[in-house]
Amino acid sequence: MHNPDTQGAKPGTAVQGTQEEWLNRYGSSLMGVFGAPQRVLVRGSGCYVEDADGKQYLDLLGGIAVNSLGHAHPALVAAVSDQLATLGHVSNFFTSLPQVELAERLLALADAPQGSKVFFANSGAEANEAAFKLARRNSDPAAGRTRILALEGAFHGRTLGALALTAKPAYREPFEPLPGGVEHLPFGDVDALLAAVDETVAAVFLEPIQGEAGVRMLPEGYLQAAREATRAAGALLVIDEVQTGIGRTGKWFASEGVLPDAMTLAKGLGGGFPVGAMITFGERTSGLLAAGMHGTTFGGNPVAAAAALATLSALETSEALAKVRATGDYLRRELAALDFVAEVRGEGLLIGIDLVDEVAPAVVAAALEAGYIINSTGPATLRLAPPLILTPEQAGTFLNALPGILRAARDAAPTTPDSVSGATGTTTEGKP
């Protein structure tokens, strides 16, 4: 029964119940695939969020690279509200103005040639499922063209096709046998790539930067080598920009300069509203999936499309990409100067930090206590993926607090590694 006294908080309203009470209710009602939540968040504004007990946090994770414009951005709120009040949903028997406009905008941003198309989905995993089916359509079993290549450390999602492309055994093994034909090559090894790509390969899937694996960047020239090898062999090059796309690296796409056969997007595209997309480049690739071969109920929903259009417009009109580059450069430079940091990687506002000690989960827990949201992708690696509107001043507060956070983590780590590892989300990605 609807009970207004137990509903979530709205701006300016008090939360009914304590955080502990809400966490107990969570444990009693939601499937435990994410482990116990770290906090119950009730509202956000800009780069800050607030929990059910009224504590504020600087969000340096952005919903795992999703909240491009931060929280409650006026342009996004207005676009979603206006569109929902106008036309909320239509089936795929029809289209809407925002859907068409968003497809045109993405094709223009990607500098896609004539004949290129867009397929809209609801998440990164679904976009990669579409790309997996695209790869299958480029297969020719009679000629032996059935192999699909991905990289060690890859994360492409948790649905079965996307999971087959994902490399982490802990994600894969509970659900085997997975769709077959996928092989994983050594990360960043151009010679291994060139040796593997031949006429038996239907597609190669690559992330320009592997976020789940700790923000690992492909070596310079790797994507171009993959482009040339796949083109020569008749294989598709599919670039997964789910985490790196839409300004995250300070460019619209991290793979800028390399024209793939397909690109997948999600996360930051909707600024917090669920939306995914696959862009196919050129007439041949775009013709591989014909009417009836694939579909979705909610993909291209007018509200999702309006949210994405508002996100793109806000990023275009605020010089956001230049600011992302400047703030990212500042963060990486200052982080690299800290004694307890072994290495800093990344581009723009996607940053991986390797610590000298294997205390990353404890650092995440200590940072949360200090009012900062980050996450760990391994025992010694932290990841930052804040809203693209993060200012240098906000970043500076974290840099100033980090030495004290690390001291607290070192004190806690010997006695609490098991208790904090589940809470920090080392199983990190949100693709379903």
C-alpha atoms as one frame of an Amber mdcrd trajectory, in Angstrom:
protein
   0.000   0.000   0.000   1.222   3.485  -0.814   2.411   5.214   2.344   3.613
   8.799   1.889   5.476   8.668   5.178   7.866   6.022   3.865   8.702   7.491
   0.493  12.145   8.704  -0.604  13.235  12.263   0.027  12.436  15.172  -2.262
  14.411  18.422  -2.307  13.802  20.327   0.882  12.021  17.465   2.647  13.173
  15.475   5.663  13.925  11.778   5.283  11.558   9.494   7.143  13.728   6.928
   8.942  17.447   6.584   9.560  20.015   5.314   7.127  20.321   2.096   9.135
  16.594   1.514   8.866  16.631   2.018   5.107  19.610  -0.333   4.726  17.734
  -2.991   6.690  14.766  -2.544   4.382  17.087  -2.822   1.381  18.469  -6.111
   2.673  14.978  -7.476   3.138  13.664  -6.516  -0.285  16.421  -6.302  -2.921
  18.448  -9.112  -4.460  21.969  -9.090  -3.057  23.918  -9.057  -6.321  25.624
  -5.768  -5.406  26.418  -6.620  -1.790  25.464  -4.243   0.984  25.170  -0.597
  -0.156  27.682   1.773   1.361  25.124   4.506   2.004  21.526   5.455   1.247
  21.703   8.584  -0.909  18.656  10.817  -0.955  19.523  13.909  -2.991  22.273
  15.555  -5.000  23.264  18.901  -6.420  26.140  19.495  -8.780  29.075  17.332
  -7.695  27.673  16.673  -4.220  25.257  14.105  -2.813  23.663  13.705   0.606
  22.800  10.541   2.493  19.768   9.671   4.605  21.487  10.910   7.762  22.220
  14.307   6.210  25.951  13.808   5.527  27.324  15.379   2.332  29.870  13.798
  -0.028  31.876  15.024  -3.004  30.994  12.544  -5.733  34.214  11.594  -7.529
  32.704   8.510  -9.156  29.688  10.057 -10.905  27.580   6.904 -10.797  30.527
   5.132 -12.476  31.098   7.711 -15.218  27.367   8.306 -15.758  26.454  11.678
 -14.236  28.184  13.861 -16.809  26.428  17.019 -15.626  26.466  16.116 -11.956
  23.237  15.862 -10.018  19.988  17.761 -10.635  21.409  19.802 -13.501  18.723
  22.351 -14.448  18.944  21.690 -18.189  18.586  17.940 -17.731  15.750  18.274
 -15.233  13.875  20.635 -17.556  14.375  18.459 -20.630  13.153  15.291 -18.933
  10.198  17.051 -17.287   9.128  18.824 -20.475   9.389  15.720 -22.620   7.545
  13.512 -20.127   4.775  16.093 -20.019   4.629  16.052 -23.830   5.222  12.456
 -24.948   6.634   9.877 -22.568   6.833   6.675 -24.573   5.917   5.274 -27.975
   6.452   1.740 -29.213   8.982   0.995 -31.916   6.126   1.049 -34.434   6.601
   4.830 -34.257   9.388   7.351 -33.809   9.638  10.727 -32.105  11.367  14.021
 -32.787  13.962  13.630 -29.982  14.913  10.150 -31.209  15.641  11.353 -34.735
  17.415  14.486 -33.531  19.646  12.487 -31.176  20.617  10.025 -33.896  21.539
  12.909 -36.199  23.554  14.595 -33.444  25.530  11.443 -32.650  26.314  10.784
 -36.299  27.590  14.345 -36.635  29.713  14.150 -33.472  31.214  10.844 -34.643
  31.951  12.305 -38.091  30.171   9.274 -39.514  30.141   8.851 -43.317  26.996
   8.682 -45.423  24.989   5.527 -44.829  25.863   5.344 -41.122  23.066   4.586
 -38.651  22.235   4.516 -34.924  20.508   1.831 -32.861  19.290   2.951 -29.434
  19.272   0.714 -26.373  19.010   1.258 -22.614  22.509   0.422 -21.353  26.064
  -0.324 -22.355  25.536  -4.061 -22.116  22.578  -3.846 -24.498  24.566  -1.726
 -26.933  27.303  -4.348 -26.877  24.736  -7.124 -27.335  23.642  -5.362 -30.512
  27.273  -5.153 -31.618  27.740  -8.858 -30.827  24.824  -9.679 -33.129  26.356
  -7.386 -35.732  29.541  -9.451 -35.486  27.560 -12.650 -35.924  26.058 -11.195
 -39.100  29.590 -10.636 -40.388  30.338 -14.304 -39.782  30.520 -16.931 -42.510
  30.681 -20.434 -40.995  31.127 -22.043 -44.401  34.273 -20.004 -44.966  35.441
 -20.389 -41.358  34.800 -16.743 -40.429  33.410 -17.220 -36.908  36.010 -15.922
 -34.459  35.434 -12.807 -32.341  38.428 -11.248 -30.586  38.525  -9.178 -27.403
  41.285  -8.358 -24.922  42.371  -9.705 -21.576  41.007  -7.354 -18.920  38.044
  -6.417 -21.110  34.677  -5.510 -19.621  31.792  -5.228 -22.064  28.820  -6.018
 -19.812  27.012  -8.793 -17.949  24.336 -10.016 -20.354  25.380 -13.287 -21.986
  26.761 -11.966 -25.268  28.520  -9.057 -23.590  29.722 -11.413 -20.865  31.300
 -13.676 -23.476  33.360 -10.636 -24.538  34.237  -9.820 -20.906  37.454 -11.417
 -19.702  37.150 -11.630 -15.903  36.734 -15.280 -14.815  34.762 -14.361 -11.681
  32.090 -12.780 -13.868  32.091 -15.517 -16.516  32.430 -18.837 -14.747  29.079
 -18.919 -12.876  27.241 -18.634 -16.215  29.208 -20.875 -18.542  28.776 -22.120
 -21.204  28.674 -18.676 -22.749  28.125 -17.872 -26.433  31.102 -19.369 -28.212
  33.715 -18.202 -30.644  35.243 -15.461 -28.453  39.003 -15.366 -27.831  40.890
 -12.977 -25.551  44.245 -11.585 -26.658  47.005 -10.162 -24.419  46.255  -6.543
 -23.587  48.132  -3.973 -25.675  50.249  -6.532 -27.568  50.193  -5.362 -31.180
  52.123  -8.391 -32.418  49.584 -10.751 -30.838  46.761  -8.755 -32.424  48.296
  -8.835 -35.896  49.003 -12.544 -35.598  45.417 -13.290 -34.583  43.481 -11.183
 -37.100  42.929 -13.054 -40.354  40.057 -14.079 -42.640  38.595 -16.319 -39.892
  37.842 -13.297 -37.660  34.373 -11.735 -37.801  35.047  -8.853 -35.394  37.458
  -7.335 -32.901  36.073  -5.575 -29.802  38.261  -2.983 -28.064  37.959  -0.429
 -25.264  40.319   2.524 -25.795  40.764   2.605 -22.016  39.852  -0.361 -19.827
  38.071   1.206 -16.872  37.154  -1.986 -15.025  40.727  -3.247 -15.276  42.102
  -0.162 -13.540  42.054   2.543 -16.245  44.510   0.814 -18.557  45.163   2.701
 -21.778  45.874   0.991 -25.063  49.366   1.842 -26.358  49.652   4.618 -28.896
  49.048   3.256 -32.374  47.202   0.125 -31.214  43.757   1.230 -32.393  45.128
   2.275 -35.777  46.902  -1.077 -36.136  43.632  -2.825 -35.277  41.819  -0.711
 -37.868  44.245  -1.617 -40.607  44.341  -5.319 -39.716  40.575  -5.717 -39.492
  39.989  -3.851 -42.731  42.476  -6.061 -44.561  40.892  -9.226 -43.163  37.268
  -8.212 -43.696  36.587  -8.172 -39.944  34.605  -5.531 -38.090  36.339  -3.201
 -35.646  33.960  -2.468 -32.760  35.069   0.192 -30.288  33.394   0.148 -26.881
  33.154   3.773 -25.742  30.540   3.036 -23.074  32.748   4.453 -20.316  35.114
   6.644 -22.322  32.674   8.359 -24.670  30.735  11.644 -24.467  33.505  13.839
 -23.108  34.859  11.603 -20.351  38.424  11.861 -21.682  38.132  15.517 -22.685
  37.200  14.479 -26.224  33.817  13.386 -27.503  35.297   9.939 -28.081  38.559
   8.503 -26.782  39.103   6.755 -30.142  38.999  10.033 -32.050  41.008   9.742
 -35.277  40.175   6.074 -35.874  36.957   5.297 -37.764  35.571   1.951 -36.570
  32.821  -0.162 -38.122  30.729   0.210 -34.971  30.902   2.130 -31.718  28.917
   1.546 -28.538  27.895   4.270 -26.094  25.963   4.569 -22.826  26.845   5.807
 -19.311  27.456   9.556 -19.723  25.258   9.889 -22.801  22.061  10.426 -20.805
  23.617  12.381 -17.952  22.040   9.935 -15.488  19.033   8.823 -17.518  19.385
   5.265 -18.898  20.293   5.296 -22.583  22.660   3.306 -24.772  23.524   3.452
 -28.458  25.341   1.587 -31.176  26.586   3.617 -34.114  27.335   1.717 -37.321
  29.646   3.391 -39.818  28.972   3.178 -43.538  26.329   1.445 -45.615  27.748
  -2.077 -45.537  27.984  -2.344 -41.767  24.688  -0.546 -41.251  22.979  -3.072
 -43.531  24.037  -6.135 -41.536  21.015  -5.895 -39.236  17.799  -5.755 -41.243
  14.195  -5.238 -40.141  13.133  -7.806 -37.542  16.652  -8.954 -36.636  16.940
  -6.916 -33.458  14.813  -4.666 -31.295  14.025  -3.137 -27.923  10.949  -1.821
 -26.170  12.471   1.196 -24.460  15.481   2.019 -26.641  15.157   5.462 -28.181
  12.417   6.380 -25.730  11.520  10.082 -26.208  12.413  10.949 -22.599  15.783
   9.190 -22.802  16.515  10.877 -26.114  15.566  14.272 -24.684  17.882  13.655
 -21.716  20.753  12.774 -24.042  20.144  15.819 -26.235  20.162  18.068 -23.172
  23.388  16.462 -21.957  25.128  16.958 -25.298  23.920  20.552 -25.567  25.106
  21.413 -22.063  28.537  19.945 -22.755  28.794  21.770 -26.097  27.767  25.189
 -24.818  29.792  25.281 -21.584  33.281  24.567 -22.991  33.081  21.461 -20.822
  35.582  19.369 -22.756  38.386  21.908 -22.340  37.610  22.097 -18.634  37.640
  18.284 -18.377  41.120  18.230 -19.889  42.403  20.977 -17.590  40.943  19.531
 -14.386  42.070  16.027 -15.337  45.620  17.210 -16.014  45.671  18.971 -12.639
  44.426  15.916 -10.759  46.840  13.501 -12.407  49.806  15.826 -11.897  49.081
  16.370  -8.221  48.265  12.710  -7.553  51.503  11.556  -9.193  53.483  13.786
  -6.813  52.200  11.991  -3.693  54.633   9.637  -1.973  52.160   6.798  -1.549
  51.154   6.757  -5.229  53.038   4.370  -7.505  51.420   5.323 -10.830  48.657
   7.497 -12.224  46.937   6.690 -15.537  44.074   8.055 -17.535  42.819  10.811
 -19.737  40.472  13.665 -18.920  38.354  12.753 -15.906  38.857   8.993 -16.076
  41.754   8.377 -13.725  43.375   5.248 -12.296  45.663   5.481  -9.259  48.003
   2.647  -8.307  49.006   2.821  -4.641  52.293   1.645  -3.207  50.403  -0.582
  -0.749  47.468  -2.913  -1.384  45.026  -0.879   0.671  42.692   0.447  -2.032
  39.447  -1.002  -0.574  40.321   0.485   2.818  41.087   3.828   1.149  37.627
   3.799  -0.426  36.042   3.195   2.983  38.153   5.891   4.658  37.390   8.342
   1.851  33.688   7.763   2.337  34.008   8.529   6.025  35.842  11.723   5.080
  33.101  12.733   2.632  34.456  11.561  -0.748  33.046   8.900  -3.079  35.633
   6.935  -5.074  36.040   3.241  -5.865  38.663   0.545  -6.194  39.163  -1.765
  -9.167  41.740  -3.941  -7.415  43.664  -4.296  -4.167  46.055  -1.422  -4.984
  44.070   0.574  -7.571  41.621   3.439  -7.177  39.400   4.886  -9.912  38.017
   8.398 -10.273  35.263   9.197 -12.788  33.623  12.350 -11.409  31.007  14.539
 -13.064  32.483  16.425 -15.997  31.589  19.690 -14.240  34.067  19.038 -11.404
  36.088  22.180 -10.666  39.789  22.336  -9.768  38.777  23.767  -6.377  36.593
  20.749  -5.654  39.329  18.404  -6.836  41.764  20.248  -4.576  39.752  19.467
  -1.459  40.155  15.762  -2.225  43.875  16.120  -2.872  44.302  17.902   0.449
  42.328  15.227   2.289  43.965  12.239   0.619  47.084  11.910   2.836  44.902
  11.722   5.936  42.562   9.280   4.202  45.490   7.041   3.361  46.758   7.097
   6.942  43.327   6.072   8.163  43.193   3.308   5.552  46.609   1.942   6.510
  45.524   1.794  10.121  42.308   0.013   9.186  43.511  -2.288   6.411  45.118
  -5.040   8.546  41.884  -5.693  10.392  39.156  -4.825   7.869  40.050  -5.915
   4.317  37.242  -8.478   4.095  34.666  -6.108   5.497  35.481  -3.254   3.134
  36.161  -5.157  -0.092  32.523  -6.008  -0.710  31.359  -2.514   0.163  33.693
  -0.719  -2.191  32.363  -2.342  -5.313  35.445  -4.090  -6.668  32.770  -5.721
  -8.774  32.352  -2.252 -10.121  30.546  -1.866 -13.381  26.881  -1.042 -13.605
  26.113  -2.560 -17.023  23.337  -5.096 -16.408
